[in-house]
Each structure stands twice: as C-alpha cells, then as structure tokens.
Amino acid sequence: MAQKGQIGVTTENIFPVIKQFLYSDHEIFLRELVANAVDATQKMKALAASGDCKEELGDLKVRIELDEKAKTLKVIDEGIGMTEEEVDKYINQIAFSSAGEFLEKYKDQIQNIIGHFGLGFYSAFMVAKKVTIETLSWKEGAKAVKWSCDGSPAYELEEIEKPERGTVITLYLDDDSKEYAEKARIEGLLQKYCKFMPVPIVFGKEQEWKDGKYVDTDKDKVINDTEPLWTKAPSELKDEEYLGFYRKLYPMNEEPLFWIHLNVDYPFNLTGILYFPKLKDRVAVERNKISLYCNQMFVTDHVDNIVPDFMTLLHGVIDSPDIPLNVSRSYLQSDAAVKKISTYITKKVADRLEGIFKEERQQLEEKWDNLKLFIEYGMLSDEKFCERALKFALLKNTDGKYFSFDEYKSAVEGNQTDKDKKLVYLYATKAEDQYAFIQAAKDKGYDVLLMDCELDAHYVNLLEQKLTDTRFARVDSDAVENLIPKEDKIKPEMKEDERYDLENLFKAVLPAGNDYFVTGDNLGAEAAPVLITQNEFMRRYREMSALGGGMNFYGSMPESYNIVVNMENPLIAKIWASKLSDVAPQAELPAEAPSDASEEEKTKAREAREAVRKAHRSDVEAFAAGNDLLHQIVDLALLSNGMLKGRALAEFVARSQKLLQ
C-alpha cells in the first residue's frame, strides 16, 4: 500500500520559492539532475573500489530519454540507488544532502562527487508539473520504491518491482516548459553543461547517412568526454593536444599564444588550462571565455568574481569543487577560498610570463604586440601582478627593438636625463603620423618608444609612479629642444603688447573650434617656423577620460593646442617685420578709472580701453588675412599634425601652386 505524507519543509509551499528564487535560470534543472546521477554512479565506483560492494558494476552510464509526444524526460543511472529510508531522509526532508556524509566516509576512494547542493533535485519542479523517482539501492535485501509528487508538499511512496540497481527520475513537463520536450533543446543543454562530466552521458543513438537521410544506428550516442585535458598530468601532454583542445573549445578562433596548466590540491583543489588568445584586434576583445566547472560539470562562463578582472581576457577552463555555487556575487568577492584561488591563478600567470621572459625571450618579443594589452591591464588593476610584471614587461621603440625596464634605463639614461636629474622617456602613439617629431628626436640622439595600446594613457601614469625619478613625454608634446631640457633656456624678450599681437596674429589664421595657446620661443634658425603641440598633461588626461578614467572634466573640455612660434626662424622674422611696418602700433590705452570711481565710470573706462584693443586687434587680423606667407607656414604646421582638411587643404594646395610660380 502506498505511503502518503507531507514533505518536510518550513514553508507552506517550497516549490514557488525554488521556481522563482533559488535558481535564476530554469535550464539548469538538467545539469542538477545529471549531476546527481553522476554522483550516484561515482559513489558506486567508490564502493567497489573500497571492497564494500562485491557485485558486478555493469555498464555505468547515465542515460537521458526524451518522449517528445508524451512530454516526459527521464534521467536514468545505475548508481547506488536509495532505500525507502534514504528517500524519506534525502528527498522528503528538503535541504539535506547525502553527498557530505558519503564524502566523509569514502574520502580516500572518490574524487568526483559533484552534488553539494541539497536542493538540486527539486530544481526539476521548475519545469515539471509532476516528478517520479523509481529507485533500487545497492544494499543487499533492499526493495525498490517509487516516489511521486505533483508539485505540492504532498507525496506518495510505494514499493515497486525494479530489477536493476539505480534510479530513474521522470519529469512530466509543464505546459509552459514545452521547449524542454524538444530533442535539439535537450541535446544543447547536455552539450553546454555535461560535455566533460566524468561518467558517460548517453542521449539517443549515433546516426548514419542511409537512403538519402540520417537514420539511427544501434550505437549509443555519448555526448561527453569523460577525461578532458585538464584532468590529465601536464607531463603526459604534448603541445598539439593543448592546441587541439583549444580548437575544440573555440573552433572559430586563431591559435593561442601559449597556455598555463593549473593543478593544485592544497590548500584548495583547482585544475584547469588557461590560454592566452591573440589580442591583435584589441577593439574586439572577447571576455567571458573562461568556463568554470565543478568536478567537470559546467557552472558558468562568468568568472569575473573568481579571477581578477584582467584575467577575464584569457580563454580556457577552471575546475574547482571549492568555489561556492549558486550564491551572490558579493559572497563570492568575500569568500576566503575564492580569494586564495584568485591569488594562486594570478601567481601562476605571472610565473609563466616571467619564465618565458627568462627562458624564451625571443618568443615573448614576437608575441608582445598581442600580449601587451593583457599585461598593461593587469598592471593597472592588480598591485601584486604589477610588482611581478615590472620584471618581465617589455618596452618597444619605434625601430622595433624590445627592452626590459632595466635594459631601457641603462640604454637611455646617459642622454635623456634632464637638468632636474629626471630620466625622460619619449614616446609616440602613431609612428607614421608623428614621423617628423620622431625624426627630430632621433636627430638629437634620443630614443623614442612606441606606445600604441589603448591603455597607454593610464599606463604611463602608472609607470611614472613606479619608476623612480622618471617622467614620460609624448614626442609631439613640445619642441624637441624643450622635451628634455638640459639647462634653463632664454626666452625671447617680448613686451606685453608684442605677445598680444603675436597671439592675435596666429589665432586669426588657425581653424576655429579649438583652444590655442600661442607662445614665442627661440628654437634656432634651422628649426621649423611653427610647431603645433599638445600639452602632455591635458592630452593624457583627455585620453584617460575617454577610457573611463573617472576624469570627465577633462573629457568635456575642447581640444587645446600649443602654438610655438620660433622667433629665430627667418620666415617668422620676415612676417614679424611686415607686421611692424604695415600695422600701426596700438594707440595708447585710456587711463583706468580711479578706485573711488562709481561703477558706471569704471565700466565706461573698461569699455574705452577694450575699444582701443579691439580696433588694434582688427588691424592685426586684417594683416594676417592677407599675408600668404603666414597662412602657408601655419598650414604646413597643421598639415604635419594631420589637422589640415577639406576646404583649408584645398586652399593650401592652390596657394602653394601660386607661391611656386
């Protein structure tokens, strides 16, 4: 006679809670049920290995059977099964799990018990209106029982005839879960969650092409690889096997740069393989390509709370039973085991990179362009990794030569130390666009680094903090004579009204829409008449703001440029002499209002002084507008900076042809 009763729960109905809150993604019900079946099978192996069970194990597979018409799904195993008492304890009393007790007893015989979940079985009710369990324990004299429940706390438990040891769980799918009655959907879930489980998972039959169509054969279709590469000892594996496994995981990707095989069993359990992908197209960096497994069962491909953020650029697999599952991100971030695992992975990655630096330097240089985004990101976001990376990170100059930080310091400190005893690292971001500035620096015996990574604005800031008495200057941030000042420089002697005229003269012919800071300088008769540069500080912080550096103030400001006028250049001297002869000096300014004057009198005095300035400024601007030589030298400076476009470029070409006639 069937036994009836109430499931031991502390709430009126546990199933709505399971359906809505316990698991956010309904599809994992299949993962949980298959995991339980694998556990039961692994326990059976452990019993046999320990000698507690003498009977033949048989064909230990987990079978998934789907009846699309009846809308039923079965998970069948030949594992340890359950007695009536065990069903009552582990099914009727929700949140108890047999895995913990079993692990303690057979810890020396078994390595792969997945089920630490307690409520895993009840995830079936997320998609099923009714669930039955038919089970026969391995224990001698045990009787088979059937448990059934329709999604309420009420259940039935009765004895049945079942000749085979193990368990059959049958799900009668809900009307709103019809998708799980489709073969393709179930096969997709098995491929996603179970393709590396340690026990063969059978779903359907292998097919062959016959008479113009695919037909089933007699051979079971095993959907998983029970011994994935990360479960094997690194000493047993060849490079081709690692590459083959990568192609299996990411069939559309280029081959990886290299990989790290993780294998630790104390103070936590962790295995896995992490691959360094090529990051040449850094605009399309792929994240979430590390899959987290728990004893070969897929859990998630979002590991951003388990590994440091920069590690999410890597690809591969991490497998650990010590990472808590189905818990909040805040819990993961504070969990001690997770922190230890994260620290270990960071150390292993740093060890691997340092090993390549020391033993395979040429290989590191060949792959550096594909690696530097990852390494810079790591140095910027992880202090411990940064300390390690300072030993193996490389600098590349515009001639394509690579240096460690120590090597580069030794190479340039003799010539690139300024008057304040600071070592100046010159760098370019676009070698072709900044060619003239790079060549000018080389002509003075300086070396120029190429820093064309998206993170370099942040990275040079970091390096200025880490490298003692060092600063970075972009090669186009000033005249080459000013980039590494060796002594205090004598500026041109100019009166205030002359500086005012110089500023208005050049602003009159520069493109609108930007901020310009015009200064006169002595750069030598052979140097260019005009240089257009961007202040290192302002430009760097604008770039950092564009990358989300928390400096939106700088990002919202207009582009600003320094216009350096070489007062020693003959062309500038010619233009300046023409200005002095063609433009009358500014009239004497009216006196300022006395301090005790009324506000009205002060306003009138200011307006009178401004009117004089405005009239003179108009004269200077009119002179500038008609001076082809001034336009030509400014356009040449704009052209060398890639700033001459559209109509202005066409006018420059026409003017050049006119001047050449």
Steps between C-alpha positions, in 0.01 A plus 500: 500500500634844410623723778378858489641795686619858503846604389690645794531867414486811710283694263149425379616426149870479412449463126412859408809604694714254303344611174541872555795557728729201550613478138480798268539286188251215461711309251746389770247243626657251256849578627387433858327172421784367286747608769308299759500197267876537446549525877305180554713327235827628646391381844439156355855495366631606839311221675648246262850643538476484880375141493167585667311393188581161343245495217574568135480872420367449147491775241525814710349766278244772556219489245271784399174396331252741348146425385403803296137391458439414863713799610697296750871510571688227683841499670614142559804376688634169630654655807448421869126562499303570819310301761158610619664651809750693289223635277321620811818660636647652187192580294223562749717702735603785271850650522677189631765362269647154506816617324655648812458185707618277216807712432609476860470122505661432162731801465798279414322318218315775316602828343203612295184541705324796345189532714552745780168669424233343721214649302629396157237231447218744564609718209303246295182673613601815315397327176288200609144477631572153638818310585549133583802314639535126449801369689665181623788518744822301457461369854425133536133427562388849402159543339423735214277799572324765301461856619269744327399860555287743301670818615319537829642399840303174471679188374443126455756227568437136409685176434541396137672235291830625356765241409793738431693687766489879467251778453260622233371856537209585274388858437150567367565833339284805570304661219712814532819293466425336165841604366657227713301239312706573188796276419717787374443699818596211728804414292606864515474504880695177532773642277509817705501355852607138473750465216791435738329310783699201633237235420376426144175685426284327238231683305353316203691308234779579260371565149619410152406617150285240329258515207519879483447570870650459845381193690576370850753223546521254791788693654436722803577868448732607781500876514790560738874459533554339841872581513546859381852631462513692828449177699826357367854560621684772301799266462281262297386762250649637179458845348274364227261363761474841667440665163245235406310556823500876434358443153233280656404775743524789252477361146488844334800654679860538392748283684596631844836652586571253781327342800525419870398167650368550855521210744488543878345294778603700807382722668215473248419284199544661161574371152465662162668636190519870423589616149637838393303594188624736234383853579618666179154640426476659840176683423321164496646341812297199605414456866319222682694229318611323818258223595465406866442132576436316825643148469454514122146641520455835326391777734550835325712693256483817712800471728556872560450454874728198518804620305636857487330716240795505261506118498158497332686578176642147510324193359474151641367295789518515879374203698464516877265341754604769750324790329150544652224477240162670463590783736512876467788690344561688825541164676748383239701820537534448875546122504844400632536197269418710194759760601767231539414353161509844337842571656632162389387545139657848488828357632500214248439738210780728620730197545432388144565844351818546701614154395453587133686828555799320651509187286326587172561873462471497122160331522380768742618776267328338201172482690526827689263701279231243572581486871556856608133593542457211741816579696434874519143435612632265768760750621241776518241295688696262724780627724661159559502418130647843430793432737574176316445643152758775547755216469376362167298774327662636184536840340514523121659791318410644160777292339332180619758419768387361837633580847422408858461800730850452641648462153332813371609710794860397441470573128365858520585651837829644375331718237142539622545631853379859535643787703290390801662154496183334372519229235267592214335224296388638165220314328281508193152358457479497119841465342389601152298804607773621737789423268638856488509526880657154534768586246576829673550312827723240334708777340584615853602147596183420692313169493122493459271229633192387313201495733195432286286298742158630602600502865827688459368833628430327832810283472752786474342653810554172682860471383577852616392386847694172489827613337710728719586850367339429165249683286342428163457756222327440171735593223256754352418667832763774455788611286776243512727759667254523787419130548814428700628838620867484591525859632281801564402646166495866402158599368454774238477847648152624415291777645144432608349672192735299274388171658141619456559571130676164449206317652239683289709470185505120511154444643364692203612228258449187713188280464209594722362269769815433703686677778842634401782617725748700292853551632824623351815294545862491383544168319781596263503629143494149352197381701147515360327840515192365677440189709159381610512287813261379768574541867608160639287531812179618328523257208576203725213571733260550212595154372460351848157660524400348165584156643284550806777618728265696724623834361197618306591861569791469259299303248239776473757772427571609140820386332787734590826552311824680571612714205875543538631782277874479435606865518847410368368356173558734200143461372357603834739792512379607152132477598564683826686779320210537252257523787703774665508702176140438386311514829510815707589451864213479737382844615567590857235355728273738686572521869326262737230644723619588851411258779247741651315546170139390458417170338369683196829689463701178538289327235549789255877495557519124440294529183721782371817298558343193337393705197862603442615136531223384269586754233866397509407132501291558188801656328717199593235256378462687172875483449498128577215432259695644210840352576550188290831414666337493843220278369754273335720435804198444725345261248828309478493459879138390486578259217783336695253435784225361277282801576467650151187372329219585260486854369808611696704223335377598154591865565845393618561307179386793285715745698802269474466492122473878493809549718703259285433695178 
